[in-house]
């Protein structure tokens, strides 16, 4: 049965897709885990990292994406299986023996936001109150994603910014949530807000919960050199559980966004950022109880 790991923050531009794909690669290659990456962001950035533009377009034409899966399941539950929408052997990296890692993807779709509106409309029929319809919509997503349990050892859900119904479902389904943040003046507010959603408690009540008992852990991303971001990191670490690893703002992290036609070892793809990725993978693997 799969371990569900969500990567989420209500704030955009914090590197959720970058972190999601880094973790997907690392757990597949270095932990030899079967990994399924589920792209819940209509921007489909993690899908583009894993497939490149051409393969992503082909997946859309073939209706092998998260929006098609949700829509088909809405109208034909018994005949809809998530494995039929998943792409296997994705990515542009290699295992140590030169083979493809055990990495799969449920691609994102530009239609995913429209699909969520369609679900709300579907569940709002017969004058169902909006709040109840929204809850039913989130339940629909949660049930749909739960069928991925037998497809992988780890299911990583790359959530969209904000709090869509799909994100609500992912946060409820997740065994653990990684909250990447960009150290800046608004980071603490964004982390405070997502933490209350994850734990289902007010921020005041959350302060009585020990850090090691919470379902989420924060990750400082885009950290600039020179220590000027430390004040923001310390502020968040005072209130929330925090990984010790810091992901620096460096070209090799950004360049890894590009899909390469010729697969290569993970260390080569991330270049100077590979030690950071190894540190992040090792720390999170230990934190989640996986072997590094």
N, C-alpha and C positions, 0 to 999 in steps of 0.2 A: 504494500500500500504506500502511495506516494506521500512525501512530506510537502506541504503547501507553503511556499514562501512568497509573500507579496512584497513588491517594491513600490512605495507610495509616498506622496506628499501632496498636500492641497495646493502648494505653490508650484508653478511651472518653472522651467529653466534650471532645475536643480540636478539634472543628469540621471533621471530615473531609467531611461532606456540604456544609457551608457553603462550604468551599474548593473542593470538586469542582464545585459549581454555579457559583461565581464564575468558575472557569477555563473551564468549558464556555461560559458566556455570552461571556466576553472573547475567547476564540479564535474563536468563531463570528462575533461582531459586529466586532471590531477587527482580526482577522487574516483574516477571511472564509474560514475553514477549515470544511470539513464536519466537524462534531463529533458523535460518538455517546457518550452518557453511559450507562454500564452500572451499575445500582444493585445492589450485592452485599450490601447490608445489609437484613436482614429488617425493620428499623424503617422502611425505605423513605422516609427523610427527603428525600433528593435527588429522589425521584420526586414527593413532595408539593410540593416547591418548584417543580418544573417543570410539574406538572399541576394542583395543587390537589386537594382531597379527592374531589370528585365525579368528575373524570376518572380519578383513580387507581382508584376503586371500579369504574368502567366497564371499565378495563383488566383488573382482576381477574376480572370476570364474563366477559370475552371471552377469558380465558386468554392475554392478551398481557403476559407478564411473564417474568422470568428463571427462576422455578421451573418454569413450564409448558414453557419451551424446553428446559431440562435434562431434565425427565422425558420429554417426547416424544422427544427425541433418544436417550434411553436405550433406548427400546423400538422406535423406528422411525428409525434414523439416516438412511437414504437419503431419506426423505420429509420430513425436518425441516430447514427453512432458517431461519436466525436472522432474516432480514429480515421474515419473517411475524409475528414477535413484537415488532418494533420499532415505536414510534410516531414519526412524523415531524412536523416543524414544531411542536415543543413549546416551552413557556416563555411568558413574558409580556413580552418585550422586543422592540424593533424595530431593524432596521438603520437607517442614516442616511437611506436613501431611503424609509423607511416600510414596507418589506416584512419578512416574517418571516425570521429568521436561519436558516442551514443547520444546524439543531440537531435531533438525534433522541435518543430515550431507549429503552433496554431497562428497563422498570420493575422495581422491587423487588417482593417478595412476602412476606407474613407466613409463607408456607409454605416459604420457602427453607431454613430450618434443618432442617425435617422432610425436605425433599428431599435434603439432604446426608446425613442419617441413612439414608435409603432407599438412596442410592448405596453407602454403606458396607456395608449389609446385602446388596445385590446382589453386590458384589465379594467379600464374605466367604463366599459359598456354597462348598460343597465344602471346608470347613475351611481356607480360605485364611488365612494369618496376618494379624492385624490391620494390621501395618505395611505389608504388601504391598497389602492392600485399600485402605488410606488412600492409598498412592502411586498406585494405579490410579484412585482417585476423583479425585485432583488432576489426573492426566493427562486424565481425562474432561473436567473443567472447562476445562483449558488448551486442549484440542482444540476444545471447543465455542466458547470465546471467540475463538479464532484465526480463525474464519470471519467475524468482523466486519472483517477487514482491508480488504475491498473496499467496505465501506459508508461509510467516512469517511476523512478525512485524519488525524484524531486520535480515538482511543478513550480516554476517561477512565473508569477503573474506581474507583468509590467503594466501598472495602472496609469490611467490618464490623470492629468492635473484636475483639481476640483474633487467633487464627490458625486460622481455619476452613480446610477443604480448598479452598474457593473462593478465599480470600485467598492461600493458598499458590500456587495456580495463577496468580492475577493477578500476584503478585510475581515469579514465574518468567517470565511472559509479557511483563512491562513492560520497555520500553526505558529508562524512568526512573520513579522513585518519589518523590513529594513526601510528606514526613513532617511533618504539622502537629503542633505541640505547644503545650501551655498552660504558660507559665512558672510552675512551682511545684516543690515539693521532690521530687516523684517523676518529673518529666519526664525527667531524665537517664537514669534506670534504664529507662524505657519506650523511649527512643530507642536506647539501647545494645542492647536486646534485639531490636528490629525490624531494626536495622542488620545484625546477624549473620545473620538469616534472609535478608535481601535479598541479601547478598554471599556467603552460604554459607560463612562462616568464623567462627572464634572471635573474640571481641572483642580478644584479645591480638594475633592475626594481623592483624586489621583495622587496627590502629594503624600497620602498616608500609605500608599502601596510601595513596598520596596522595589528598587530598580530591577532586581534579579527575578521578580515575579511578574513582570510586565511582558506582554506579548510582542513588543516592538523594541527595536534598538536603532539608534541614530548613527549616521555615517557622514562625517564632514567631507564634502566634495569640492572640487575647484579651489583648493586651499592654496593661497598665494605664498611665495617665499618671503622670508624676512620676519615671520611671526606677527604680522599686522592683523591677521585674522583670529588670533588666539583669544581675544576678549570675547568674540561672538561664540566661539567653540566652548569656552569655559562657562559662559552664561547658560548655554543649552545643557551642558554636561551636569550642571548643578541640579537641574530639574528632571533630567531624563537619562535613561541608560544610553551609553555611548561606546561605540567601538574605538579602540585605541588607534587603529589604522586610519591614516588620513590620505585621501586621494588628491594629489597635487594637481594644480592647473599646469599642464605641460603638453606640448605638441603631440607626443606619442600616444597619449590618451585620446585626444581629438582625432588623430589620424586613423586610429583603430576603428573609427566609424565607417571607413571606406571598405566596401566589399571587394576582395581581391580574387581575380579569376584563377590564380594559381594558389592552391592551399599551401600553408606553411605551418611550422611548429608555433605553438601559442607564444612562446618566448620571443620568436622573431616578429610576430604580428604586433606585439605590444612594445617591443624594443626597450627603451630606457624605462618604460612604465611597468615592465614585467615584474621587477622586485616588489612594487606596490601591489600589483595584482596577486602575487604569491602571498604577501603578508595579509591581504584582505581575505583571500581564500582560506589560509591557515587559521586565522583568528575566528572567522565565522564558522568554519567546519568544527572547530573545537567548541564554540559556543552552542552549536546546534547538536552536538554529540555525534558528528560524523568523523570518520577517520580522515586525516589530512592527506 
